[in-house]
Amino acid sequence: MSGSMIEARGLVQTFHTRQGRANKEVRAVDGVDLDVAEGEVVGFLGPNGAGKTTTLRMLTTLLRPTAGTARVAGYDVATQSEQVRRSIGYVSQSGGTFSSARAGEEVVDHGMLYGISKRQAETRGRELFEQLQLDGLWERMPRNMSGGQKRRLDIAMGLVHDPTLVFLDEPTTGLDPQARANLWQHIAELRSQRGATVFLTTHYLDEADALSDRIVIIDNGRIVASDTSESLKAQVSGDLVDLQVAPEQVSLAAEKLAAVAGAVETDGTHVRGRVPRAGRVVPGLLRDLEGHGVTLESIEVMRPTLDDVFLSLTGRSLRDAEAETRADNEAETRTDDETETDETGATR
């Protein structure tokens, strides 16, 4: 990695909401510092309304920062927005296809908007169709494509001008598991085969885990964590040990687990606690339980997940956001913070 593709300092975005006759300022993004190196894949996570999409919109010049500075692909987002746009690819949540046009025409027109010739755009577009497994769909209209095909078409449109930096905003929302896995492969290849830098926003923890070199978490408009997935998980204190025992043995099992876990909780016949380096501790715990006559129905040892990290940092589970996303696709086609703005009555 040689150089910075994104460098933001003190980014702020404010909206205004009316409460009766009074106007109140809401900071959707509140002093974000961010660095993304050339060739890096960064996963940008946050609950709904956390400032995730507002930050993305500022970095892609769709929203002018209220305060702070950002350079993207070497250009200032406020004073050199045209150069920024020519240097990046952007795939929005809602996609950019027009249902009544043919897929190939969409890609060619998009490339020409970026200043490349019609011949270049068609050559490049057909290469992308082959790489993204859209063979034979050049003449098809997007309305006759599957969800996975349409998302790959969105990516082709975002790549036709050969950008060095690609922004993907919730690229797999609404796709079935097979289509998601297929798109993951193509996203991974953006860096491995094309050398692109990728900035990815997602609600899916497994997606961020699988694709990202580094994960950045935003909450209440501020960056609360930035590290590799494994390092973030290591900050959660221990592996979760879940013992299932007979009802009359819950109290004794809790006492024995507490000796190695500290705090424990019980739920029916389950006793749970976080145990540092559980792999080394559990054999001794099992001997101790057996020696005191505790019969295990089952035992599970679970390593920390990104959801555990999220919960520890924000007090909320990102899985809740996933459920909201699936329950309300219409809201998800707008930005997270526009949704928040609508709910609070805020206006820009």
NORGI-V110213 format. One record per backbone hydrogen bond with DSSP energy under -1.0 kcal/mol. NH is the residue of the N-H (numbers start at 1). CO is the residue of the C=O. If there is no record, write none. Layout:
nh->NH co->CO
nh->NH co->CO
This chain:
nh->5 co->36
nh->6 co->36
nh->7 co->71
nh->8 co->34
nh->9 co->69
nh->11 co->32
nh->12 co->67
nh->13 co->29
nh->15 co->26
nh->16 co->347
nh->17 co->24
nh->19 co->22
nh->22 co->19
nh->24 co->17
nh->26 co->15
nh->28 co->13
nh->28 co->26
nh->29 co->13
nh->30 co->221
nh->31 co->11
nh->32 co->11
nh->34 co->8
nh->36 co->6
nh->38 co->3
nh->40 co->37
nh->42 co->198
nh->43 co->214
nh->44 co->200
nh->45 co->216
nh->50 co->47
nh->55 co->51
nh->56 co->52
nh->57 co->53
nh->58 co->54
nh->59 co->55
nh->60 co->56
nh->61 co->58
nh->62 co->57
nh->63 co->57
nh->66 co->12
nh->67 co->12
nh->69 co->9
nh->71 co->7
nh->72 co->75
nh->73 co->5
nh->75 co->72
nh->77 co->70
nh->80 co->76
nh->84 co->80
nh->85 co->81
nh->86 co->82
nh->89 co->165
nh->91 co->167
nh->101 co->98
nh->103 co->140
nh->104 co->138
nh->106 co->102
nh->107 co->103
nh->108 co->104
nh->109 co->105
nh->110 co->106
nh->111 co->107
nh->112 co->108
nh->113 co->109
nh->115 co->112
nh->116 co->111
nh->121 co->117
nh->122 co->118
nh->123 co->119
nh->124 co->120
nh->125 co->121
nh->126 co->122
nh->127 co->123
nh->128 co->124
nh->129 co->125
nh->130 co->126
nh->131 co->127
nh->132 co->128
nh->133 co->130
nh->134 co->129
nh->137 co->134
nh->144 co->141
nh->145 co->142
nh->150 co->146
nh->151 co->147
nh->152 co->148
nh->153 co->149
nh->154 co->150
nh->155 co->151
nh->156 co->152
nh->157 co->153
nh->158 co->154
nh->159 co->155
nh->160 co->156
nh->162 co->159
nh->164 co->87
nh->165 co->87
nh->166 co->197
nh->167 co->89
nh->168 co->199
nh->169 co->91
nh->170 co->201
nh->173 co->170
nh->175 co->172
nh->180 co->176
nh->181 co->177
nh->182 co->178
nh->183 co->179
nh->184 co->180
nh->185 co->181
nh->186 co->182
nh->187 co->183
nh->188 co->184
nh->189 co->185
nh->192 co->188
nh->193 co->189
nh->194 co->189
nh->195 co->191
nh->196 co->190
nh->197 co->164
nh->198 co->40
nh->199 co->166
nh->200 co->42
nh->201 co->168
nh->202 co->44
nh->208 co->204
nh->209 co->205
nh->210 co->206
nh->211 co->207
nh->212 co->208
nh->213 co->41
nh->214 co->41
nh->215 co->227
nh->216 co->43
nh->217 co->225
nh->218 co->45
nh->219 co->222
nh->221 co->50
nh->222 co->219
nh->224 co->217
nh->225 co->217
nh->227 co->215
nh->232 co->228
nh->233 co->229
nh->234 co->230
nh->236 co->233
nh->238 co->236
nh->239 co->275
nh->240 co->302
nh->241 co->273
nh->242 co->300
nh->243 co->271
nh->244 co->298
nh->245 co->269
nh->249 co->246
nh->250 co->247
nh->253 co->249
nh->254 co->250
nh->255 co->251
nh->256 co->252
nh->257 co->253
nh->258 co->254
nh->260 co->257
nh->261 co->257
nh->262 co->258
nh->265 co->272
nh->267 co->270
nh->270 co->267
nh->271 co->243
nh->272 co->265
nh->273 co->241
nh->275 co->239
nh->280 co->277
nh->281 co->277
nh->282 co->278
nh->285 co->281
nh->286 co->282
nh->287 co->283
nh->288 co->284
nh->289 co->285
nh->290 co->286
nh->291 co->287
nh->292 co->288
nh->293 co->290
nh->294 co->289
nh->297 co->244
nh->298 co->244
nh->300 co->242
nh->302 co->240
nh->309 co->305
nh->310 co->306
nh->311 co->307
nh->312 co->308
nh->313 co->309
nh->314 co->310
nh->315 co->311
nh->322 co->318
nh->323 co->319
nh->324 co->320
nh->325 co->321
nh->326 co->322
nh->327 co->323
nh->328 co->324
nh->332 co->328
nh->334 co->331
nh->339 co->335
nh->340 co->336
nh->341 co->337
nh->342 co->338
nh->343 co->339
nh->344 co->340
nh->345 co->341
nh->346 co->341
nh->347 co->16
